[in-house]
Amino acid sequence: MLPFIVAGLTIGSVFALAAVGLVLTYKTSGIFNFAHGALASAAAFGFYWLRDLHGVSWPLAAALVVLVGAPLVGLLLARIADLLAGASLAMKVVAMVGVLLAVQGGLQLLFPPGESRQVASFLPSDSFELFGTPVTVAQLITFAVGVLATAGLTVFLRRSRTGLAMRAVVDDTELLDSMGVAPQRVRRTAWIIGSMMAGASGVLLAPLLPLDATSITFLVVTAFGAAAIGGFSSLPLTYAGGLAIGVGQSLLQKYFVDATGIAGGLASSLPFLVLFGLLVFAPRVRRPSAAEFLRRATRPAWTAPSSVRLAGALVLLGVLVAVPSFGADQMLAWTRFLAYVVLFLALGLLVRTSGQVSLAHVSFMAIGVAAFSHLAVDQGWSWPAALLAAAAIAAPIGALLAVPAIRFPGLYLALATLGFGIALQQMFYAQDFMFGAGAGLTVPRPELAGVSFEGDTGFYYFTLAVTAIVALLVVGITRSRLGRLLRAMSDSPTGLAASGASVNVSRVLVFCLSASIGAVAGVLDGAAQTLVGGDQYQPILSLQLFAVLMIAVGGVPWYAVMAAFGMVVAPAYISTDPSVTYAFMLLFGCSAIAFAVMPPDAGTAPMWLRPLVDRLAVRWPSRRRPPAIPTAAPAPLPAAAAAGGTGLRVEDLTVRFGGLVAVDGVTLDARPGTITGLIGPNGAGKSTVFGACSGLVNRSGGQVLLDDRLLSRFGPAVRARRGLGRTFQQMELFDSGTVRDNVALGCEAGFAGFNPLAHLIASRRQRRLVRQRTDEALAMCGLGELADRQVASLATGQRRMVELARCAAGRYEILLLDEPSSGLDKVETERFGRILTEIVEQRGVGILLVEHDMSLITSICDEVHVLDFGTKIAAGSVGEVVASAAVQAAYLGHSSDAFGPQPEGTRS
Ligand SMILES: Nc1ncnc2c1ncn2[C@@H]1O[C@H](COP(=O)(O)OP(=O)(O)OP(=O)(O)O)[C@@H](O)[C@H]1O
């Protein structure tokens, strides 16, 4: 066993070295370098080129690669990282995936795969005995390089000024500025060191395996597993993680040396299983919201008028129907193009519509085609039955990916999906139930109702029909309730949950749907080729799909058409030479980097195009009714309020954040039909009380009840459905939607709730009720004129009103409004007060109002509670509270001016 441990420690040390460099750059720049393995790969090829092809001595070659080449690459990456400052997480992922593809494509162009290349070992091969086990000097040196580099880096980070600055740079850039240390310089140093570590690991790995760009790139992805063990933060733990993975792999190889089943792939997929497992089972880390993940456009989105879109769709359909007449020699490429349109629609639903991420979508193609082939060929199932079964098999596997999505959206989800894709390939592709070890799988073409689609042209038209159906289905989904929920989830998962819909149900649904549609794409693509093997579904293809999808422009289904054209048809027409594929990979990589560093609005339709298209458009009369001014009786209230519910009761509530007691034994009531103020200086704990009431903040003690029923053990969506609505101090709007969409979701999200079917289908009655309540809420809040404006384009005051209208449209008993008038001027605030009173009168709801504007509090509140340092210091009518000495002391030190308007941040 000892020799395996020694071998494991040696290779583990190389992984650890790479992982430490990765964590360093992530910690200092907040950018996770997906291309870390590609850098190692480039270093290995650089070393090979210098030493093996040009006879440079190994120390000089290693020094040139690690001390000259790698720092230069590090500087380039630092520049890209600078340009990405302030970009969304999605763009950071796109840029780094772009770097990976560019390096990979470039390397494969320079060193075409297929030729056998081997770096001769360069470290001394003499060996000595350690505890009776032979150990080579090469192993010792490799191990020592890892230890020394990590130890040196740790000392550097702890002792040197730049090192200290490096540790602080992510947390507090301004502090660094004030220390006289430029954060940019610090980050640059980190990127240089990180790249050098990737370079060193590439050089050390080079002689250990045949030189191949993809295998080293993915071998170094092992470092991702080690980084996960170190919590993406601790360097010593990351180092230990690298060693542990190395030893674990080595031991698995020993024990499963002859294993042919799944166990045979365990060793190589261990790092990815670790990565996936940690992200699924580890305690939650801070969750970046999906909104952090997606690119946010500041300019309102523009879509061509529907007549132009319809005309465009017909022209496209016409061209596709005519393909056999002008593209007969490229029928395979055109048929695969259609399959890729389906695939991009699947991925787009997930990434572009719902703001999730998947770097494993090629896996669903593989699962789909393998399942289909076994069912149709081995089991003799009919073509449609096998297709539907393949889609159904992919769905629960998609749901599995939703688990990390629920726990860690954003970057960690991207990593988990990448790990999933690689583990699937390593462990399952060669199994008999997938592609097996033989020549591949036969994928038949259909024969339906006596009509054969075996021929290339026939199958093309068949694929065109299926693609059109899938496109209509995806367009339908995006326009349906599920589509609205997914877009809302992408903009603000918190806002959606607080409106009553289970975000997790939406997530699982979209992953299942996307996986199933991906499987259908796999079947179509496989049947186009008729024979497929596992090597066609390499995980790197998933990265390419993601990058191409992100750079494609337009809505559904245009981005899918554009992406599939770029990925399949364009390369096929240029040449069948594999180098064209590599050149396209390089091109996609560079385009992805360029796209990611562009300003957020650059991807939207060009300004000059818009008037042109608008002029071309035929204007159809709008079927949309203008918002009605409510004249009849208001819509029915939730049962509790209608039956004279007792409202919200907060009992002895305590909330702690670590050592800080933010709320300390607070008790208060808010009754339907009344407005209750909750005031207090900044940091008094008001928003925390709201968070605990709506289930977004964990309470440490006490209870929250609505109509005497305990709410405390429920999440935000259930509480909303029980009758607790809220707005947020930092508004949680669905920015990509219109005002009407936002307001409608206030009611519709509650109907969707936790029921997957209700996420998909809205009953007639519900649709009518949503329309009615939306119109009423819009009219009540004076938003009729703005109903079709995109929320992102509105001013703060208007946005606050939209959030209020969203609450007013919901079926709530109590509304928690958190500083709803902040950002409004005096006139707007007075109007706002009148609207609040009207909502209470018309809807019969109760309002608990957190406000700094005392004129608003004194003019509309029936009762006021006052917090200071987390405890309640007074309660009563406005007059009683104004007269309270404790309250005046808490505010402005005995000044009666306390109840003038309070600028934010005022605190004596
Ligand atoms: N997630 C958190 N983690 C740690 N501390 C927190 C967190 N949220 C709030 N706090 C702290 O809890 C205390 C109460 O904060 P809270 O936001 O509830 O006050 P507030 O009365 O709403 O203030 P403001 O009027 O400024 O919004 C503050 O000291 C704040 O720094």
The ligand as a Gaussian input file, in Angstrom:
#p B3LYP/6-31G(d) Opt

LIG

0 1
 N      -27.111000      39.483000       7.823000
 C      -26.563000      40.140000       8.857000
 N      -25.414000      39.706000       9.410000
 C      -24.857000      40.352000      10.463000
 N      -25.377000      41.452000      11.023000
 C      -26.522000      41.935000      10.513000
 C      -27.167000      41.306000       9.400000
 N      -28.293000      42.015000       9.111000
 C      -28.350000      43.040000       9.997000
 N      -27.279000      42.989000      10.825000
 C      -27.014000      43.893000      11.928000
 O      -28.150000      43.852000      12.754000
 C      -28.427000      45.154000      13.256000
 C      -29.846000      45.528000      12.899000
 O      -29.893000      45.728000      11.494000
 P      -31.247000      46.129000      10.738000
 O      -30.920000      46.199000       9.288000
 O      -32.318000      45.214000      11.157000
 O      -31.518000      47.572000      11.309000
 P      -32.599000      48.619000      10.821000
 O      -33.270000      49.106000      12.036000
 O      -33.450000      48.054000       9.760000
 O      -31.650000      49.744000      10.264000
 P      -31.888000      50.742000       9.024000
 O      -32.902000      51.711000       9.441000
 O      -30.567000      51.370000       8.816000
 O      -32.330000      49.893000       7.882000
 C      -27.375000      46.087000      12.668000
 O      -26.350000      46.245000      13.619000
 C      -26.882000      45.339000      11.465000
 O      -25.534000      45.676000      11.212000

